[in-house]
Amino acid sequence: DHHQLGCPGMAHGQWHAHTVVHTIMGHHAGHGGYDCDAGYSNWEHGWSYHKKTYCCEHEHKGCQPYHCHHHEEEHDTWSEDKRDYCCGHFQIACASTTLSPLGCDAPCTLHGDTSTCKQRIDWTMEHTFDGQENACNLAYSAVQVECDVCRACSIQEAGCGDQGPGSDPYDCNAALGNWCRAWSPEKKVWCCQNEQKGCQNPDTPPDCDAGAGMVWKKVFVSNHWTWQAAHGTRCVVCNACAVRFRQAVSAVSGSVMSKPYDCHAGLRNWGTGWSAPKKTWCCSHEQVGCPGYHYAGVHTHGNLPFDCFAGVTAGWSGGKKHFCCLHFDKGC
């Protein structure tokens, strides 16, 4: 099961395997063991860092404007453009600040105008939602989407929580279409418990994007675990990877959902050529690329040209390294 040795039909060192060949016509892996045409349409998220580096250097494919995984511990010395790029794409070098301790007094700048979150909520309530029964809740939700810093402003502090005896503390229909970003953690818990809206799995980040430079952070609110968008250093819950994956899955043509990864592209070098999200998805959905998986994409009879489980890789010839990497993910 693990080394393709001692299997039924294999006797006296002879190889009688009839395994499936997964190739792309006209494309072959280079000397580095990477096929730079395999999975190229999704190279940014489907390729591993090492494959991107190899293919960029040798075939000018998969090149990135910045190497975000190189010396990332020195991100304080990076340029602002590099930090913005690496934060937005990989949640590396993001600002380490959390939600503002100023709450509703935090300054929110929008279209060149700066005011506190409370002032903006009051203005939006009066000018955008004037006359509506739930104007305060609508304004509160709108401002939280417009200004990330205002997510630290609670609905009670904004003055929208107390609406008279017997009234609900939250309007669970306000910003329901964007609840995962617009609602506060307290509102999510209350609306889920009382109206079965805004419920989420405490073990899985929400399906929506947390926002530029933001990640989903697990927080404990009202004796329940929920998720709150916050600025983060690197990837608190690897949200960006999950979001990009779900966005790719959501891309549809008609009624047919497309796959985020081609699990047969680059399969012969999956161990070092695939990104971690691709390995996880392909293992879960197509049972390839799982830990311990070995690719043997050859049709052959007779003795194998090399014993890929004997000797030290440092002493192998170039031909043996190429063969064993290609078929057994050894010596790559």
DRENDO-1510 file (C-alpha; in Angstrom, 1 decimal, always signed):
<recs>
REC; n; res; u; v; w
REC; 1; ASP; +0.0; +0.0; +0.0 .
REC; 2; HIS; +2.8; +2.4; +0.8 .
REC; 3; HIS; +5.7; +1.5; -1.4 .
REC; 4; GLN; +4.1; -0.5; -4.3 .
REC; 5; LEU; +6.3; -3.4; -3.3 .
REC; 6; GLY; +5.1; -7.0; -2.5 .
REC; 7; CYS; +1.9; -6.4; -4.3 .
REC; 8; PRO; -0.1; -9.2; -6.0 .
REC; 9; GLY; +1.2; -9.8; -9.4 .
REC; 10; MET; +4.8; -8.7; -8.5 .
REC; 11; ALA; +7.3; -11.5; -8.5 .
REC; 12; HIS; +11.1; -11.7; -8.7 .
REC; 13; GLY; +11.5; -8.0; -8.9 .
REC; 14; GLN; +9.2; -7.7; -11.9 .
REC; 15; TRP; +6.8; -4.8; -12.3 .
REC; 16; HIS; +3.3; -5.7; -13.6 .
REC; 17; ALA; +1.4; -2.7; -12.5 .
REC; 18; HIS; -1.4; -1.3; -14.8 .
REC; 19; THR; -1.9; +2.1; -13.4 .
REC; 20; VAL; -3.6; +5.1; -14.9 .
REC; 21; VAL; -1.6; +7.6; -16.8 .
REC; 22; HIS; -2.6; +11.3; -16.1 .
REC; 23; THR; -0.7; +13.5; -18.6 .
REC; 24; ILE; -1.4; +16.6; -20.6 .
REC; 25; MET; -0.7; +16.1; -24.3 .
REC; 26; GLY; +2.5; +17.8; -25.3 .
REC; 27; HIS; +3.7; +18.8; -21.9 .
REC; 28; HIS; +6.4; +17.2; -19.9 .
REC; 29; ALA; +8.0; +18.0; -16.5 .
REC; 30; GLY; +11.3; +19.8; -16.7 .
REC; 31; HIS; +14.5; +18.8; -15.0 .
REC; 32; GLY; +13.2; +20.3; -11.8 .
REC; 33; GLY; +10.3; +17.9; -11.7 .
REC; 34; TYR; +7.7; +20.6; -12.3 .
REC; 35; ASP; +5.3; +20.8; -15.3 .
REC; 36; CYS; +4.9; +24.5; -15.6 .
REC; 37; ASP; +1.9; +24.1; -17.9 .
REC; 38; ALA; +0.0; +21.9; -15.5 .
REC; 39; GLY; -2.5; +23.9; -13.5 .
REC; 40; TYR; -1.2; +27.2; -15.1 .
REC; 41; SER; -4.8; +28.6; -15.2 .
REC; 42; ASN; -4.9; +28.6; -11.4 .
REC; 43; TRP; -1.2; +29.0; -10.7 .
REC; 44; GLU; -1.5; +31.8; -8.1 .
REC; 45; HIS; -3.6; +29.6; -5.7 .
REC; 46; GLY; -2.9; +26.1; -7.0 .
REC; 47; TRP; +0.9; +26.1; -7.1 .
REC; 48; SER; +3.2; +25.7; -4.2 .
REC; 49; TYR; +5.8; +28.4; -3.4 .
REC; 50; HIS; +8.6; +26.2; -4.8 .
REC; 51; LYS; +6.8; +25.5; -8.0 .
REC; 52; LYS; +6.2; +29.2; -8.5 .
REC; 53; THR; +9.9; +29.9; -7.9 .
REC; 54; TYR; +11.1; +27.2; -10.3 .
REC; 55; CYS; +8.6; +28.0; -13.1 .
REC; 56; CYS; +9.2; +31.8; -12.8 .
REC; 57; GLU; +13.0; +31.3; -13.0 .
REC; 58; HIS; +13.1; +28.8; -15.8 .
REC; 59; GLU; +9.9; +29.4; -17.9 .
REC; 60; HIS; +8.8; +32.9; -16.8 .
REC; 61; LYS; +5.5; +31.5; -15.6 .
REC; 62; GLY; +3.9; +32.0; -12.2 .
REC; 63; CYS; +6.0; +35.1; -11.4 .
REC; 64; GLN; +4.8; +37.2; -8.6 .
REC; 65; PRO; +5.6; +40.9; -8.1 .
REC; 66; TYR; +6.9; +40.1; -4.6 .
REC; 67; HIS; +8.3; +37.0; -2.8 .
REC; 68; CYS; +6.0; +37.0; +0.3 .
REC; 69; HIS; +7.4; +33.8; +1.8 .
REC; 70; HIS; +11.0; +34.9; +1.6 .
REC; 71; HIS; +12.4; +36.3; +4.8 .
REC; 72; GLU; +8.9; +37.1; +6.0 .
REC; 73; GLU; +10.2; +37.5; +9.5 .
REC; 74; GLU; +11.8; +40.7; +8.2 .
REC; 75; HIS; +8.6; +42.2; +6.9 .
REC; 76; ASP; +9.1; +45.4; +8.9 .
REC; 77; THR; +11.8; +46.3; +6.4 .
REC; 78; TRP; +9.6; +45.8; +3.4 .
REC; 79; SER; +8.2; +48.5; +1.3 .
REC; 80; GLU; +4.6; +49.6; +1.8 .
REC; 81; ASP; +3.6; +48.2; -1.6 .
REC; 82; LYS; +5.1; +44.8; -0.8 .
REC; 83; ARG; +3.3; +44.7; +2.6 .
REC; 84; ASP; +0.0; +45.6; +1.0 .
REC; 85; TYR; +0.4; +42.9; -1.7 .
REC; 86; CYS; +1.5; +40.2; +0.7 .
REC; 87; CYS; -1.2; +41.0; +3.2 .
REC; 88; GLY; -3.9; +41.1; +0.6 .
REC; 89; HIS; -2.8; +37.8; -1.1 .
REC; 90; PHE; -1.3; +35.7; +1.7 .
REC; 91; GLN; -2.1; +37.5; +5.0 .
REC; 92; ILE; +1.6; +38.0; +5.5 .
REC; 93; ALA; +2.9; +41.3; +6.9 .
REC; 94; CYS; -0.6; +42.6; +7.7 .
REC; 95; ALA; -0.9; +45.5; +10.2 .
REC; 96; SER; -0.8; +44.1; +13.7 .
REC; 97; THR; -3.4; +46.4; +15.1 .
REC; 98; THR; -6.7; +45.0; +16.3 .
REC; 99; LEU; -10.1; +46.7; +16.6 .
REC; 100; SER; -9.8; +50.2; +17.8 .
REC; 101; PRO; -10.2; +50.7; +21.6 .
REC; 102; LEU; -12.0; +54.0; +20.9 .
REC; 103; GLY; -15.2; +52.1; +19.9 .
REC; 104; CYS; -17.8; +54.5; +18.5 .
REC; 105; ASP; -15.3; +57.4; +19.0 .
REC; 106; ALA; -12.9; +56.0; +16.5 .
REC; 107; PRO; -12.2; +58.3; +13.5 .
REC; 108; CYS; -13.7; +57.0; +10.2 .
REC; 109; THR; -12.4; +58.6; +7.0 .
REC; 110; LEU; -14.7; +58.2; +3.9 .
REC; 111; HIS; -14.4; +60.0; +0.7 .
REC; 112; GLY; -12.0; +62.5; +2.3 .
REC; 113; ASP; -14.3; +63.3; +5.2 .
REC; 114; THR; -13.3; +62.3; +8.7 .
REC; 115; SER; -15.8; +61.9; +11.6 .
REC; 116; THR; -16.3; +59.5; +14.5 .
REC; 117; CYS; -18.3; +56.3; +13.9 .
REC; 118; LYS; -21.1; +57.6; +16.1 .
REC; 119; GLN; -21.3; +60.8; +14.1 .
REC; 120; ARG; -21.4; +58.9; +10.8 .
REC; 121; ILE; -24.1; +56.5; +12.1 .
REC; 122; ASP; -26.2; +59.5; +13.2 .
REC; 123; TRP; -25.7; +61.3; +9.8 .
REC; 124; THR; -26.5; +58.1; +7.8 .
REC; 125; MET; -29.6; +57.5; +9.9 .
REC; 126; GLU; -30.9; +61.0; +9.3 .
REC; 127; HIS; -29.9; +61.4; +5.6 .
REC; 128; THR; -30.1; +57.8; +4.2 .
REC; 129; PHE; -32.7; +56.0; +6.3 .
REC; 130; ASP; -34.9; +58.9; +7.6 .
REC; 131; GLY; -38.4; +57.8; +8.3 .
REC; 132; GLN; -37.7; +54.1; +8.4 .
REC; 133; GLU; -38.7; +52.2; +11.5 .
REC; 134; ASN; -35.3; +50.6; +11.9 .
REC; 135; ALA; -33.3; +53.6; +10.7 .
REC; 136; CYS; -30.7; +53.3; +13.5 .
REC; 137; ASN; -30.0; +49.6; +12.9 .
REC; 138; LEU; -29.8; +50.2; +9.1 .
REC; 139; ALA; -27.4; +53.1; +9.6 .
REC; 140; TYR; -25.3; +51.1; +12.1 .
REC; 141; SER; -24.9; +48.2; +9.7 .
REC; 142; ALA; -24.1; +50.4; +6.7 .
REC; 143; VAL; -21.4; +52.3; +8.6 .
REC; 144; GLN; -19.7; +49.1; +9.8 .
REC; 145; VAL; -19.4; +48.0; +6.2 .
REC; 146; GLU; -18.1; +51.4; +5.0 .
REC; 147; CYS; -15.5; +51.7; +7.8 .
REC; 148; ASP; -13.7; +48.7; +9.2 .
REC; 149; VAL; -12.6; +50.6; +12.3 .
REC; 150; CYS; -16.3; +51.0; +13.3 .
REC; 151; ARG; -16.7; +47.3; +13.9 .
REC; 152; ALA; -15.4; +48.1; +17.4 .
REC; 153; CYS; -18.5; +50.2; +17.9 .
REC; 154; SER; -21.2; +48.2; +19.6 .
REC; 155; ILE; -24.8; +48.7; +18.6 .
REC; 156; GLN; -25.7; +49.7; +22.2 .
REC; 157; GLU; -22.9; +52.3; +22.3 .
REC; 158; ALA; -24.2; +53.6; +19.0 .
REC; 159; GLY; -27.6; +54.2; +20.6 .
REC; 160; CYS; -29.5; +51.6; +18.6 .
REC; 161; GLY; -30.0; +49.0; +21.2 .
REC; 162; ASP; -32.7; +50.5; +23.4 .
REC; 163; GLN; -35.9; +51.0; +21.4 .
REC; 164; GLY; -38.5; +51.0; +24.1 .
REC; 165; PRO; -40.1; +48.4; +26.4 .
REC; 166; GLY; -40.6; +45.0; +24.7 .
REC; 167; SER; -38.6; +45.9; +21.6 .
REC; 168; ASP; -35.9; +43.6; +20.3 .
REC; 169; PRO; -32.3; +44.8; +20.8 .
REC; 170; TYR; -31.5; +43.9; +17.2 .
REC; 171; ASP; -33.2; +44.1; +13.8 .
REC; 172; CYS; -32.3; +40.8; +12.3 .
REC; 173; ASN; -33.5; +41.8; +8.9 .
REC; 174; ALA; -31.2; +44.9; +8.7 .
REC; 175; ALA; -28.2; +44.1; +6.5 .
REC; 176; LEU; -29.2; +40.4; +6.5 .
REC; 177; GLY; -27.7; +40.0; +3.0 .
REC; 178; ASN; -24.3; +41.0; +4.4 .
REC; 179; TRP; -24.7; +39.7; +7.9 .
REC; 180; CYS; -21.3; +38.0; +8.2 .
REC; 181; ARG; -19.5; +41.3; +7.7 .
REC; 182; ALA; -22.0; +43.9; +8.8 .
REC; 183; TRP; -23.3; +42.4; +12.0 .
REC; 184; SER; -21.4; +42.6; +15.3 .
REC; 185; PRO; -20.6; +39.4; +17.2 .
REC; 186; GLU; -23.3; +40.2; +19.7 .
REC; 187; LYS; -25.9; +40.6; +17.0 .
REC; 188; LYS; -24.9; +37.3; +15.3 .
REC; 189; VAL; -25.4; +35.4; +18.6 .
REC; 190; TRP; -28.7; +37.1; +19.4 .
REC; 191; CYS; -30.3; +36.7; +16.0 .
REC; 192; CYS; -29.2; +33.1; +15.7 .
REC; 193; GLN; -30.6; +32.3; +19.1 .
REC; 194; ASN; -33.9; +34.2; +18.7 .
REC; 195; GLU; -34.6; +34.3; +15.0 .
REC; 196; GLN; -32.3; +31.6; +13.5 .
REC; 197; LYS; -30.6; +34.1; +11.3 .
REC; 198; GLY; -26.9; +34.7; +11.0 .
REC; 199; CYS; -26.0; +31.3; +12.5 .
REC; 200; GLN; -22.6; +30.0; +11.8 .
REC; 201; ASN; -20.4; +27.1; +12.5 .
REC; 202; PRO; -18.1; +28.1; +15.4 .
REC; 203; ASP; -15.3; +25.8; +14.0 .
REC; 204; THR; -15.4; +27.2; +10.4 .
REC; 205; PRO; -14.9; +30.8; +9.3 .
REC; 206; PRO; -17.7; +32.5; +7.5 .
REC; 207; ASP; -18.1; +32.1; +3.7 .
REC; 208; CYS; -17.8; +35.8; +3.0 .
REC; 209; ASP; -14.6; +37.8; +2.6 .
REC; 210; ALA; -13.5; +39.5; +5.9 .
REC; 211; GLY; -12.3; +42.6; +4.0 .
REC; 212; ALA; -9.0; +43.9; +2.7 .
REC; 213; GLY; -6.2; +43.1; +5.1 .
REC; 214; MET; -8.7; +41.5; +7.5 .
REC; 215; VAL; -9.0; +38.0; +8.8 .
REC; 216; TRP; -11.8; +36.1; +10.7 .
REC; 217; LYS; -10.9; +35.8; +14.4 .
REC; 218; LYS; -12.7; +33.5; +16.7 .
REC; 219; VAL; -14.2; +35.3; +19.7 .
REC; 220; PHE; -16.2; +34.3; +22.8 .
REC; 221; VAL; -19.4; +36.5; +23.1 .
REC; 222; SER; -22.4; +36.0; +25.3 .
REC; 223; ASN; -21.2; +32.5; +26.3 .
REC; 224; HIS; -20.9; +31.5; +22.6 .
REC; 225; TRP; -18.1; +31.3; +20.1 .
REC; 226; THR; -18.5; +33.3; +17.0 .
REC; 227; TRP; -16.4; +35.1; +14.3 .
REC; 228; GLN; -15.3; +38.7; +14.1 .
REC; 229; ALA; -13.4; +40.4; +11.3 .
REC; 230; ALA; -10.1; +41.9; +12.6 .
REC; 231; HIS; -6.8; +43.1; +11.4 .
REC; 232; GLY; -4.3; +40.3; +11.8 .
REC; 233; THR; -0.7; +39.3; +11.6 .
REC; 234; ARG; -0.3; +36.7; +8.9 .
REC; 235; CYS; -3.3; +34.3; +8.8 .
REC; 236; VAL; -5.2; +33.9; +12.0 .
REC; 237; VAL; -7.5; +31.3; +10.6 .
REC; 238; CYS; -6.1; +31.1; +7.1 .
REC; 239; ASN; -9.3; +32.9; +6.0 .
REC; 240; ALA; -8.0; +34.3; +2.8 .
REC; 241; CYS; -7.1; +30.8; +1.5 .
REC; 242; ALA; -10.5; +29.5; +2.4 .
REC; 243; VAL; -12.3; +32.5; +0.9 .
REC; 244; ARG; -10.4; +32.3; -2.4 .
REC; 245; PHE; -11.1; +28.6; -2.5 .
REC; 246; ARG; -14.8; +29.1; -1.9 .
REC; 247; GLN; -14.9; +31.8; -4.5 .
REC; 248; ALA; -13.4; +29.5; -7.0 .
REC; 249; VAL; -15.9; +26.8; -6.1 .
REC; 250; SER; -18.7; +29.3; -6.5 .
REC; 251; ALA; -17.7; +30.2; -10.1 .
REC; 252; VAL; -20.4; +28.6; -12.1 .
REC; 253; SER; -21.3; +28.2; -15.8 .
REC; 254; GLY; -25.0; +27.7; -16.2 .
REC; 255; SER; -25.9; +25.2; -13.5 .
REC; 256; VAL; -22.6; +23.3; -13.5 .
REC; 257; MET; -20.2; +24.2; -10.7 .
REC; 258; SER; -16.5; +24.3; -11.8 .
REC; 259; LYS; -13.8; +22.7; -9.7 .
REC; 260; PRO; -11.2; +25.0; -8.0 .
REC; 261; TYR; -8.4; +22.6; -8.8 .
REC; 262; ASP; -7.5; +20.1; -11.5 .
REC; 263; CYS; -6.4; +17.2; -9.4 .
REC; 264; HIS; -4.8; +15.4; -12.4 .
REC; 265; ALA; -2.7; +18.4; -13.4 .
REC; 266; GLY; +0.8; +18.0; -11.9 .
REC; 267; LEU; -0.2; +14.8; -10.2 .
REC; 268; ARG; +3.1; +13.1; -10.8 .
REC; 269; ASN; +4.8; +15.7; -8.6 .
REC; 270; TRP; +2.0; +16.5; -6.3 .
REC; 271; GLY; +4.1; +16.3; -3.1 .
REC; 272; THR; +6.3; +19.3; -3.9 .
REC; 273; GLY; +4.4; +20.9; -6.7 .
REC; 274; TRP; +0.9; +21.4; -5.2 .
REC; 275; SER; -0.1; +24.0; -2.6 .
REC; 276; ALA; -1.5; +22.9; +0.7 .
REC; 277; PRO; -5.1; +24.0; -0.2 .
REC; 278; LYS; -4.9; +21.9; -3.4 .
REC; 279; LYS; -3.7; +18.8; -1.5 .
REC; 280; THR; -6.5; +19.2; +1.0 .
REC; 281; TRP; -9.2; +19.7; -1.6 .
REC; 282; CYS; -8.0; +16.9; -3.9 .
REC; 283; CYS; -7.5; +14.4; -1.1 .
REC; 284; SER; -11.0; +15.2; +0.2 .
REC; 285; HIS; -12.9; +15.2; -3.1 .
REC; 286; GLU; -10.9; +12.9; -5.4 .
REC; 287; GLN; -8.8; +10.9; -3.1 .
REC; 288; VAL; -5.5; +11.9; -4.6 .
REC; 289; GLY; -2.6; +13.8; -3.0 .
REC; 290; CYS; -3.4; +12.5; +0.4 .
REC; 291; PRO; -0.6; +11.9; +3.0 .
REC; 292; GLY; +1.2; +8.7; +2.0 .
REC; 293; TYR; -0.2; +8.9; -1.6 .
REC; 294; HIS; +2.2; +7.6; -4.3 .
REC; 295; TYR; +1.8; +8.4; -7.9 .
REC; 296; ALA; +2.8; +5.6; -10.3 .
REC; 297; GLY; +1.6; +6.9; -13.7 .
REC; 298; VAL; +3.3; +4.3; -15.9 .
REC; 299; HIS; +2.4; +1.3; -17.9 .
REC; 300; THR; +5.3; -1.0; -18.1 .
REC; 301; HIS; +6.3; -4.6; -17.8 .
REC; 302; GLY; +9.6; -6.1; -16.6 .
REC; 303; ASN; +12.1; -4.8; -14.1 .
REC; 304; LEU; +12.0; -1.2; -12.9 .
REC; 305; PRO; +15.0; +0.8; -14.1 .
REC; 306; PHE; +15.7; +2.0; -10.6 .
REC; 307; ASP; +15.0; +0.9; -7.0 .
REC; 308; CYS; +13.6; +4.1; -5.6 .
REC; 309; PHE; +13.7; +2.8; -2.0 .
REC; 310; ALA; +17.3; +1.9; -1.8 .
REC; 311; GLY; +20.4; +4.1; -1.3 .
REC; 312; VAL; +20.8; +7.7; -0.3 .
REC; 313; THR; +19.3; +10.3; -2.6 .
REC; 314; ALA; +22.4; +12.4; -2.5 .
REC; 315; GLY; +24.2; +9.6; -4.2 .
REC; 316; TRP; +21.7; +9.0; -6.9 .
REC; 317; SER; +22.3; +9.7; -10.5 .
REC; 318; GLY; +20.3; +12.4; -12.3 .
REC; 319; GLY; +18.4; +9.8; -14.2 .
REC; 320; LYS; +17.4; +8.0; -11.0 .
REC; 321; LYS; +16.4; +11.2; -9.3 .
REC; 322; HIS; +14.2; +12.2; -12.2 .
REC; 323; PHE; +12.5; +8.7; -12.5 .
REC; 324; CYS; +11.9; +8.3; -8.7 .
REC; 325; CYS; +10.6; +11.9; -8.3 .
REC; 326; LEU; +8.3; +11.4; -11.3 .
REC; 327; HIS; +6.8; +8.1; -10.2 .
REC; 328; PHE; +7.3; +7.8; -6.5 .
REC; 329; ASP; +7.8; +11.4; -5.3 .
REC; 330; LYS; +11.3; +10.4; -4.0 .
REC; 331; GLY; +14.5; +12.3; -4.6 .
REC; 332; CYS; +12.8; +15.5; -5.8 .
</recs>
